[in-house]
């Protein structure tokens, strides 16, 4: 199969042209699905399906956000205590 927009060959494992980024037409997508079923194609990465399913890659981002909040709060508490000690020491 070839891309309807640029004419380059389409990938065997995705639904988007790797050359121009155009999405395959409905008939091409159906042929692609048939091909994948016939050849029992099992991609190593879900991202190879080009967005067939929503994949959440941000699991570490939430952990890092919480860690950042605790670090900022720790620094603020340290600065407040330091300011109080310096004020009292005057």
Biotite code that builds the C-alpha atoms (Angstrom):
import biotite.structure as struc

atoms = struc.array([
    struc.Atom([0.000, 0.000, 0.000], chain_id="A", res_id=1, res_name="UNK", atom_name="CA", element="C"),
    struc.Atom([1.070, 3.518, -0.707], chain_id="A", res_id=2, res_name="UNK", atom_name="CA", element="C"),
    struc.Atom([0.253, 6.850, 0.953], chain_id="A", res_id=3, res_name="UNK", atom_name="CA", element="C"),
    struc.Atom([-2.576, 8.712, -0.749], chain_id="A", res_id=4, res_name="UNK", atom_name="CA", element="C"),
    struc.Atom([-0.902, 12.042, -0.011], chain_id="A", res_id=5, res_name="UNK", atom_name="CA", element="C"),
    struc.Atom([2.796, 11.568, -0.841], chain_id="A", res_id=6, res_name="UNK", atom_name="CA", element="C"),
    struc.Atom([2.871, 8.207, -2.664], chain_id="A", res_id=7, res_name="UNK", atom_name="CA", element="C"),
    struc.Atom([5.518, 6.617, -0.425], chain_id="A", res_id=8, res_name="UNK", atom_name="CA", element="C"),
    struc.Atom([5.070, 3.075, 0.908], chain_id="A", res_id=9, res_name="UNK", atom_name="CA", element="C"),
    struc.Atom([3.041, 2.823, 4.118], chain_id="A", res_id=10, res_name="UNK", atom_name="CA", element="C"),
    struc.Atom([4.375, 1.021, 7.205], chain_id="A", res_id=11, res_name="UNK", atom_name="CA", element="C"),
    struc.Atom([3.213, -2.501, 7.971], chain_id="A", res_id=12, res_name="UNK", atom_name="CA", element="C"),
    struc.Atom([2.592, -1.806, 11.647], chain_id="A", res_id=13, res_name="UNK", atom_name="CA", element="C"),
    struc.Atom([1.017, 1.645, 11.889], chain_id="A", res_id=14, res_name="UNK", atom_name="CA", element="C"),
    struc.Atom([-1.722, 3.861, 10.516], chain_id="A", res_id=15, res_name="UNK", atom_name="CA", element="C"),
    struc.Atom([0.338, 6.981, 9.770], chain_id="A", res_id=16, res_name="UNK", atom_name="CA", element="C"),
    struc.Atom([2.724, 7.594, 6.877], chain_id="A", res_id=17, res_name="UNK", atom_name="CA", element="C"),
    struc.Atom([6.272, 7.817, 8.207], chain_id="A", res_id=18, res_name="UNK", atom_name="CA", element="C"),
    struc.Atom([7.242, 10.203, 5.422], chain_id="A", res_id=19, res_name="UNK", atom_name="CA", element="C"),
    struc.Atom([4.556, 12.910, 5.464], chain_id="A", res_id=20, res_name="UNK", atom_name="CA", element="C"),
    struc.Atom([2.574, 12.125, 8.649], chain_id="A", res_id=21, res_name="UNK", atom_name="CA", element="C"),
    struc.Atom([-0.756, 11.676, 6.843], chain_id="A", res_id=22, res_name="UNK", atom_name="CA", element="C"),
    struc.Atom([-3.302, 9.304, 8.353], chain_id="A", res_id=23, res_name="UNK", atom_name="CA", element="C"),
    struc.Atom([-4.335, 6.332, 6.210], chain_id="A", res_id=24, res_name="UNK", atom_name="CA", element="C"),
    struc.Atom([-7.789, 6.303, 4.652], chain_id="A", res_id=25, res_name="UNK", atom_name="CA", element="C"),
    struc.Atom([-10.528, 4.087, 6.127], chain_id="A", res_id=26, res_name="UNK", atom_name="CA", element="C"),
    struc.Atom([-10.131, 1.427, 3.455], chain_id="A", res_id=27, res_name="UNK", atom_name="CA", element="C"),
    struc.Atom([-6.375, 1.331, 4.027], chain_id="A", res_id=28, res_name="UNK", atom_name="CA", element="C"),
    struc.Atom([-6.849, 1.066, 7.793], chain_id="A", res_id=29, res_name="UNK", atom_name="CA", element="C"),
    struc.Atom([-9.226, -1.882, 7.310], chain_id="A", res_id=30, res_name="UNK", atom_name="CA", element="C"),
    struc.Atom([-6.682, -3.603, 5.034], chain_id="A", res_id=31, res_name="UNK", atom_name="CA", element="C"),
    struc.Atom([-3.984, -2.897, 7.626], chain_id="A", res_id=32, res_name="UNK", atom_name="CA", element="C"),
    struc.Atom([-6.079, -4.485, 10.383], chain_id="A", res_id=33, res_name="UNK", atom_name="CA", element="C"),
    struc.Atom([-6.696, -7.555, 8.211], chain_id="A", res_id=34, res_name="UNK", atom_name="CA", element="C"),
    struc.Atom([-2.970, -7.807, 7.475], chain_id="A", res_id=35, res_name="UNK", atom_name="CA", element="C"),
    struc.Atom([-2.115, -7.581, 11.191], chain_id="A", res_id=36, res_name="UNK", atom_name="CA", element="C"),
    struc.Atom([-4.669, -10.300, 12.054], chain_id="A", res_id=37, res_name="UNK", atom_name="CA", element="C"),
    struc.Atom([-3.497, -12.605, 9.262], chain_id="A", res_id=38, res_name="UNK", atom_name="CA", element="C"),
    struc.Atom([0.153, -12.292, 10.246], chain_id="A", res_id=39, res_name="UNK", atom_name="CA", element="C"),
    struc.Atom([-0.581, -12.238, 13.993], chain_id="A", res_id=40, res_name="UNK", atom_name="CA", element="C"),
    struc.Atom([1.445, -9.064, 14.327], chain_id="A", res_id=41, res_name="UNK", atom_name="CA", element="C"),
    struc.Atom([2.277, -8.275, 17.948], chain_id="A", res_id=42, res_name="UNK", atom_name="CA", element="C"),
    struc.Atom([4.174, -4.990, 18.274], chain_id="A", res_id=43, res_name="UNK", atom_name="CA", element="C"),
    struc.Atom([6.911, -4.826, 20.875], chain_id="A", res_id=44, res_name="UNK", atom_name="CA", element="C"),
    struc.Atom([5.834, -1.325, 21.850], chain_id="A", res_id=45, res_name="UNK", atom_name="CA", element="C"),
    struc.Atom([2.273, -0.024, 21.993], chain_id="A", res_id=46, res_name="UNK", atom_name="CA", element="C"),
    struc.Atom([3.587, 3.220, 20.553], chain_id="A", res_id=47, res_name="UNK", atom_name="CA", element="C"),
    struc.Atom([4.234, 1.340, 17.305], chain_id="A", res_id=48, res_name="UNK", atom_name="CA", element="C"),
    struc.Atom([0.469, 1.368, 16.791], chain_id="A", res_id=49, res_name="UNK", atom_name="CA", element="C"),
    struc.Atom([0.673, 5.188, 16.456], chain_id="A", res_id=50, res_name="UNK", atom_name="CA", element="C"),
    struc.Atom([-1.898, 6.101, 19.046], chain_id="A", res_id=51, res_name="UNK", atom_name="CA", element="C"),
    struc.Atom([-4.331, 3.202, 18.700], chain_id="A", res_id=52, res_name="UNK", atom_name="CA", element="C"),
    struc.Atom([-4.663, 3.255, 22.492], chain_id="A", res_id=53, res_name="UNK", atom_name="CA", element="C"),
    struc.Atom([-4.031, 6.053, 24.913], chain_id="A", res_id=54, res_name="UNK", atom_name="CA", element="C"),
    struc.Atom([-0.797, 5.312, 26.720], chain_id="A", res_id=55, res_name="UNK", atom_name="CA", element="C"),
    struc.Atom([0.049, 7.052, 29.969], chain_id="A", res_id=56, res_name="UNK", atom_name="CA", element="C"),
    struc.Atom([3.787, 7.682, 30.124], chain_id="A", res_id=57, res_name="UNK", atom_name="CA", element="C"),
    struc.Atom([3.534, 10.223, 32.964], chain_id="A", res_id=58, res_name="UNK", atom_name="CA", element="C"),
    struc.Atom([3.608, 7.892, 35.973], chain_id="A", res_id=59, res_name="UNK", atom_name="CA", element="C"),
    struc.Atom([7.000, 9.206, 37.078], chain_id="A", res_id=60, res_name="UNK", atom_name="CA", element="C"),
    struc.Atom([5.927, 12.813, 36.502], chain_id="A", res_id=61, res_name="UNK", atom_name="CA", element="C"),
    struc.Atom([3.394, 12.668, 39.365], chain_id="A", res_id=62, res_name="UNK", atom_name="CA", element="C"),
    struc.Atom([5.994, 11.248, 41.745], chain_id="A", res_id=63, res_name="UNK", atom_name="CA", element="C"),
    struc.Atom([8.478, 13.946, 40.755], chain_id="A", res_id=64, res_name="UNK", atom_name="CA", element="C"),
    struc.Atom([5.850, 16.663, 41.233], chain_id="A", res_id=65, res_name="UNK", atom_name="CA", element="C"),
    struc.Atom([5.222, 15.531, 44.829], chain_id="A", res_id=66, res_name="UNK", atom_name="CA", element="C"),
    struc.Atom([8.948, 15.352, 45.523], chain_id="A", res_id=67, res_name="UNK", atom_name="CA", element="C"),
    struc.Atom([9.386, 18.891, 44.191], chain_id="A", res_id=68, res_name="UNK", atom_name="CA", element="C"),
    struc.Atom([6.622, 20.215, 46.455], chain_id="A", res_id=69, res_name="UNK", atom_name="CA", element="C"),
    struc.Atom([8.249, 18.629, 49.525], chain_id="A", res_id=70, res_name="UNK", atom_name="CA", element="C"),
    struc.Atom([11.663, 20.042, 48.628], chain_id="A", res_id=71, res_name="UNK", atom_name="CA", element="C"),
    struc.Atom([10.270, 23.564, 48.161], chain_id="A", res_id=72, res_name="UNK", atom_name="CA", element="C"),
    struc.Atom([8.342, 23.364, 51.450], chain_id="A", res_id=73, res_name="UNK", atom_name="CA", element="C"),
    struc.Atom([11.464, 22.103, 53.228], chain_id="A", res_id=74, res_name="UNK", atom_name="CA", element="C"),
    struc.Atom([13.520, 25.017, 51.910], chain_id="A", res_id=75, res_name="UNK", atom_name="CA", element="C"),
    struc.Atom([10.822, 27.533, 52.896], chain_id="A", res_id=76, res_name="UNK", atom_name="CA", element="C"),
    struc.Atom([10.602, 26.122, 56.424], chain_id="A", res_id=77, res_name="UNK", atom_name="CA", element="C"),
    struc.Atom([14.403, 26.222, 56.719], chain_id="A", res_id=78, res_name="UNK", atom_name="CA", element="C"),
    struc.Atom([14.503, 29.875, 55.579], chain_id="A", res_id=79, res_name="UNK", atom_name="CA", element="C"),
    struc.Atom([11.728, 30.878, 57.997], chain_id="A", res_id=80, res_name="UNK", atom_name="CA", element="C"),
    struc.Atom([13.520, 29.196, 60.918], chain_id="A", res_id=81, res_name="UNK", atom_name="CA", element="C"),
    struc.Atom([16.803, 30.820, 59.867], chain_id="A", res_id=82, res_name="UNK", atom_name="CA", element="C"),
    struc.Atom([15.138, 34.252, 59.694], chain_id="A", res_id=83, res_name="UNK", atom_name="CA", element="C"),
    struc.Atom([13.617, 33.786, 63.169], chain_id="A", res_id=84, res_name="UNK", atom_name="CA", element="C"),
    struc.Atom([16.984, 32.719, 64.645], chain_id="A", res_id=85, res_name="UNK", atom_name="CA", element="C"),
    struc.Atom([18.772, 35.700, 63.068], chain_id="A", res_id=86, res_name="UNK", atom_name="CA", element="C"),
    struc.Atom([16.057, 38.075, 64.308], chain_id="A", res_id=87, res_name="UNK", atom_name="CA", element="C"),
    struc.Atom([16.296, 36.732, 67.860], chain_id="A", res_id=88, res_name="UNK", atom_name="CA", element="C"),
    struc.Atom([20.119, 36.812, 67.805], chain_id="A", res_id=89, res_name="UNK", atom_name="CA", element="C"),
    struc.Atom([20.149, 40.563, 67.169], chain_id="A", res_id=90, res_name="UNK", atom_name="CA", element="C"),
])
